[in-house]
Amino acid sequence: MGDFGGDKDEFITDEARKVIEESIQAVFSIKDNQPPSGLIFSRDKVNSWCSQIIDNCLRGLNRLEKPFKYVVTCIVQQHVDAGLQTAWCGYFDKTDGAIMVDIVLNDILCVCLLYT
């Protein structure tokens, strides 16, 4: 995994990370890296938030016009003292990769994983 330049067949970590971050920001209406003050965790909205984030990620990744298949996962949970443990393992070619982006917004924890 890594930044290998602009070759069409190579995974570009920075571009993909930016797509994920922008997708999360769009769903939670984040402006200037600040979430809305009234944004609070709502169990009823979790499925919708996850679906929107994943959809936005896939659309943004498609616009990069790279010849990859993508897998995007998203976890949204209330950010309290409870822990969250995740693990993954992969064997990749030099053109493949994986990225994890985690963002805390008020009392919401959002974790997105991208595999190519």
N, C-alpha and C positions, 0 to 999 in steps of 0.2 A: 504494500500500500504506500502510496506516496505521490508527490507532485513530480511528474515526469515531463512537464512542458505541455505544448499545445497539440500533440499528436492526436488525431481523431480517435484512435483506438486505445488511448490510455486514460485511465481513471484520474481525474483531477480532484484531489481532496478539498482544496479551498473552494472551488466552484460548487461542489456538492454540499459542503458545510453551509455555505451562504444560502443555497436553496432551502435547506432544512430550517435554518434560523429565520429566513423570511417567511416561510410557511407557518411557523409557530407564531411569529409576530402578527401576521395577517389574521389568524384565527382569534387571537386574544386582543386585537386592536392595540398593539404596543406602538407607541410613538416616542421617538428619541430615547429608546431603551428603557422606557418607564411604562409599566402596565397601568391601566386605568385604576384609580383608587378604589372603585367599587367592585373590582374583580375579586370574586371569592369562589372557592371550590363549591361545585354543585354536582352531586352524584347523578342527577338527572341529565346533566349536560355532557358527561364524560364520553359516551358513545358518539355523540355528535362532534365533539371537539376532536376526538381521535380520527374519525372518518374524514373530517375536513382537513386536518393536518396531513394525513396520508395522501389524500387526493391532491392537495396543493403541492406536496413533495413530488409526487409522480409526474404531475404536469410540468413543474419546473425542471425536473431532471430530463424529461422528454425534450424540452426546449434547448438543452445543451447539445442535442443531436449527436450523442455518443452511441456506439453500437453495443449497448449493454442491456441486460435484463436486470431489473431492480427488485429488491425486496425491501419494504419499509415497514418497520414496526413502531408502534407508539404506545407509551404508557403515560397515563395522566392519573395522578393520585393526590390526595390531600397531603400537604407538606406539614407533617406533625413530627413528633419524636420517633415515630415508627421508622424502621429501616427498610431499605429496598435493596435487595441483592439480585444482580443479574450476572450472567456469564454466557459467553459464546466462544466458539472455537471455529476456525476455518483454515483451509489450505487454499491459497490463492495463487494465481499466475501473477506476473508482474503488472498486468493490466487490470487486475481485479482489485477490490478493496472493500473496506468496511469503515464506517464512521459512526460514532455515538455523540449525540448532542443532548446535553441536559440543561434545563433552564428552570429556575425557581421564580415564580411570579406570585407575589403576595403569599397566599397559603396554598399555592398549586405547584406541584412538581411535574414537569413534562420531560420525558426521556424518549428520544427518537433514535432508532438504529437503522442504518442503511447498509445493505449488502449489495455488491454488484458482482 
